[in-house]
Amino acid sequence: MLFICKGKKEFLMLFDPALSPVAHIAMKPRFGYFHPHFVGRPHMSIRSTILLALIAMFVGFTFDSAYGQRSPGRGFGRDSGDAELEKSPLAANAFEKKALSVLEDVYQNQRFRNVPQHDGRLLRILTQSLGAKHVVELGSSTGYSGIWFGLALKETGGKLTTYEIDAERAATARANYKRAGMEDLITLVEGDAHEEVKKLTGTIDIIFLDADKEGYVDYLNKLLPMLRPNGLVLAHNINPRMADPDFMKAITTNPDLETVVRGGMSITLKKK
Ligand SMILES: C[S@@+](CC[C@H](N)C(=O)[O-])C[C@H]1O[C@@H](n2cnc3c(N)ncnc32)[C@H](O)[C@@H]1O
């Protein structure tokens, strides 16, 4: 927890402990700061401390809801009350057992804005039930959602093409696909997906949008023509605060598409 004070203005900000030193260095020249651990008494009244702590808790809760990054104690990777009715995924064979253990490890130790477990399971179910042969994912991060797709694609005989712009996350994702025994099922393309997807050929069964939110319309324009009839466009972080209105317009006003939004994910069927 970091207290930043400037004159009479008081701010309370919560940072990931790992980011704190960076935040300190970045903020010091601008604001000056008092850190309670180092300076002792922060210059804030008890009332404003409580008020700001409540605001911080609200912001933290909102962030959790948006990214599904809840602590294990609050329900590992779950994003809604519905998920409380579910049981943990069960492995039917050695391949699934290994994949599920890698998923658990990624979620606990290498998390970067990954979908909640509940959404990962939904991606798998939709992919397998559609018999998808080619899934295209925008935004691999550390490979969490990709491994959920991989579980389905192992059964359907399909492949995932996934895009990641960040070199470090791309390397982590590749290593995780390998650990999960999915290196033959998943191709990670490193680079700006807006450019890289232009090289795609063939038919797509499922498009999963989970990269830059303001880029969803561009991805849709480029990939929808390649989506087969009865294929799906799935988009993550679709809620009133985060959804791009242009994207929502594109998926809800085209009579050839049918869209529902549930639990922060839009599911769009290409009718023909
Ligand atoms: C929300 S995370 C993806 C989470 C991942 N689908 C999962 O659930 O494990 C978004 C990722 O998209 C990547 N990204 C953002 N803009 C991109 C772009 N233009 N091209 C490729 N990747 C991009 C970010 O680097 C980030 O790792």
Ligand as a Chemical Component Dictionary entry (heavy atoms), coordinates in Angstrom:
data_LIG
# 
_chem_comp.id                   LIG 
_chem_comp.type                 NON-POLYMER 
_chem_comp.pdbx_formal_charge   0 
_chem_comp.three_letter_code    LIG 
# 
loop_
_chem_comp_atom.comp_id 
_chem_comp_atom.atom_id 
_chem_comp_atom.alt_atom_id 
_chem_comp_atom.type_symbol 
_chem_comp_atom.charge 
_chem_comp_atom.model_Cartn_x 
_chem_comp_atom.model_Cartn_y 
_chem_comp_atom.model_Cartn_z 
_chem_comp_atom.pdbx_ordinal 
LIG C1  C1  C 0  -6.076 -10.262 -21.916 1  
LIG S1  S1  S 1  -4.524 -10.837 -22.442 2  
LIG C2  C2  C 0  -4.892 -12.374 -23.200 3  
LIG C3  C3  C 0  -5.233 -13.449 -22.208 4  
LIG C4  C4  C 0  -5.272 -14.845 -22.804 5  
LIG N1  N1  N 0  -6.264 -14.938 -23.846 6  
LIG C5  C5  C 0  -5.592 -15.850 -21.723 7  
LIG O1  O1  O 0  -6.748 -15.907 -21.306 8  
LIG O2  O2  O -1 -4.676 -16.557 -21.282 9  
LIG C6  C6  C 0  -4.242 -9.790  -23.837 10 
LIG C7  C7  C 0  -2.930 -10.073 -24.554 11 
LIG O3  O3  O 0  -3.042 -9.480  -25.853 12 
LIG C8  C8  C 0  -1.777 -9.008  -26.229 13 
LIG N2  N2  N 0  -1.943 -8.001  -27.299 14 
LIG C9  C9  C 0  -2.391 -6.721  -27.173 15 
LIG N3  N3  N 0  -2.390 -6.113  -28.363 16 
LIG C10 C10 C 0  -1.949 -7.027  -29.272 17 
LIG C11 C11 C 0  -1.734 -6.986  -30.673 18 
LIG N4  N4  N 0  -1.964 -5.879  -31.391 19 
LIG N5  N5  N 0  -1.273 -8.101  -31.279 20 
LIG C12 C12 C 0  -1.038 -9.233  -30.559 21 
LIG N6  N6  N 0  -1.228 -9.323  -29.222 22 
LIG C13 C13 C 0  -1.677 -8.230  -28.585 23 
LIG C14 C14 C 0  -1.208 -8.452  -24.937 24 
LIG O4  O4  O 0  0.199  -8.372  -25.016 25 
LIG C15 C15 C 0  -1.722 -9.441  -23.897 26 
LIG O5  O5  O 0  -0.753 -10.425 -23.583 27 
# 
loop_
_chem_comp_bond.comp_id 
_chem_comp_bond.atom_id_1 
_chem_comp_bond.atom_id_2 
_chem_comp_bond.value_order 
_chem_comp_bond.pdbx_ordinal 
LIG C1  S1  SING 1  
LIG S1  C2  SING 2  
LIG S1  C6  SING 3  
LIG C2  C3  SING 4  
LIG C3  C4  SING 5  
LIG C4  N1  SING 6  
LIG C4  C5  SING 7  
LIG C5  O1  DOUB 8  
LIG C5  O2  SING 9  
LIG C6  C7  SING 10 
LIG C7  O3  SING 11 
LIG C7  C15 SING 12 
LIG O3  C8  SING 13 
LIG C8  N2  SING 14 
LIG C8  C14 SING 15 
LIG N2  C9  SING 16 
LIG N2  C13 SING 17 
LIG C9  N3  DOUB 18 
LIG N3  C10 SING 19 
LIG C10 C11 SING 20 
LIG C10 C13 DOUB 21 
LIG C11 N4  SING 22 
LIG C11 N5  DOUB 23 
LIG N5  C12 SING 24 
LIG C12 N6  DOUB 25 
LIG N6  C13 SING 26 
LIG C14 O4  SING 27 
LIG C14 C15 SING 28 
LIG C15 O5  SING 29 
# 
